[in-house]
Amino acid sequence: MSEKNLAFHKDSVANSEKKIDNWQVPPVDIFETEEQLTLVADLPGVPRDQLSLGIDQGILTIEGLAAGVGTSNGIDREFGALGYTRRFQLPDTLDFEKIAAELKDGVLTVTLPKVAAARPRRIPITVH
């Protein structure tokens, strides 16, 4: 299931009623082009309703709770609830109004477009 437009929340997943026994730092790849930065984070088992993205004072925060981990009475109960958290300082050259995120099969992709002034441009040369 794909969610194209993830909302940016003020409330943190960490502030929810669930107690997290084990916080993990998810692996993240960051790719840069002339037009944008793309952040790809692995968040296995995190459903859309347990994922929180937010930007505060130029810091992007990703938090998520894995679904069903530690909820049974079986062996997996030993490990408790699993949460993911990661923060990134963002450059001022990004257009914060146009940031988009997609969650698909446990992979979060955040697209961070650059402002037009930060993109390289070609200056035409006229010959007289």
N, C-alpha and C positions, 0 to 999 in steps of 0.2 A: 504494500500500500504506500502511495507516495503523497506527501503533503508538500505542495509547492510554496505556500505562503505561511511560513511559521511566524507567529507573532513574537515580538520582543516584550518580555514580561518584566515588570518592576519587582514582583515577588519572586524570591529565590526558591528553588526546589529544596534547598538545604533548610529553609525555614518552614517547610511543611511539617505535618504531624508525624511523618515516618521517621524512625530513628535509623540512621545509617551507621552500620558497623564497619564498613570497609569502603573508603574513598579511593578511587583509582584515577590516575592521570591518563586520559585516552591518547592513543597515538594519533598524531595530526601531521598531515602534509600540507604545505603552503606553496602555491604556484603563483608566479607573477607574470603578467603580460603588460603591454603598454597601456591597456584599458582598465585592468582590474587586478585584484588579488583574489585568489580562490583558496579557501580553507576547507580541507576534507578531514573529518574526524570519524574514527571508528567508535561507535557507541552500541555494541551488541546488546540486544535485549531491552533497549530503551524505547518505549512507545511514545507517540507524539504527546500524549497528555502528561507525561512525566519528564518532558524536556523543556528547559528554560534557557532562552538566549536574552542577553541584555547588554546594553552599552551605557556606561556611566563614566563620565569624565575621560573619555577616550579609551576605556578599557572594555574589551569584549569578554563577557563571561558566558561560558557554556556549563550547564549543570544538567544532569539527568539521572534518573533512577531506573535501574534494570527491573523489568517486570517479572514478578514471580520468584525472584531469587530470595531464598531464605524464608519462604512462606509456608513450606510444608513441614511435616514432622520427621522427614527422612534425613538422609546423610547430608544433603545440601544445607540443612538448617545450621550446621556447624559454622558455616561461613557468614551467615547473617545477610542483611540487605546490602546490596552493592550500589554505590553511587559513583558517577563520573563528574569530575570538575576540572576546568582548565580556564586560564585567563590569558589574554593577549593585550599588550599595549598597541593601540592602532595609531598609524601616522595621521597627521592632519590633512594629508593629501587625498583622503577618501571622502566620497559623497555619502554621508551617513543616512540620508533620506532614501537612497536607492538600494540599500543593502537587502539582499534576498537570501532565503535559506530553504533547503529541501532535505527531507529525511526519507531515505528509501533503503529498506533492508538493513537497518542498523548503521547506515553511513550517512552522516550529516555533511552537506555541502553548503558552505556559506560563500556567497558571491559579494565581494566588496569593491564596487566600482570606484575608480579614481575621478576626482574633479577634473574638468576640462583643462584647467590651468596647469595641472600636474602631468598631463599627457604630453609626450613628445610630439612636436609638429614640424613640418617642413616649411621653410620660408622660400617662396619663389624668388628667383633672381631674374631681373630684367636686364637685357643687354641693349645698350644704345649705340 
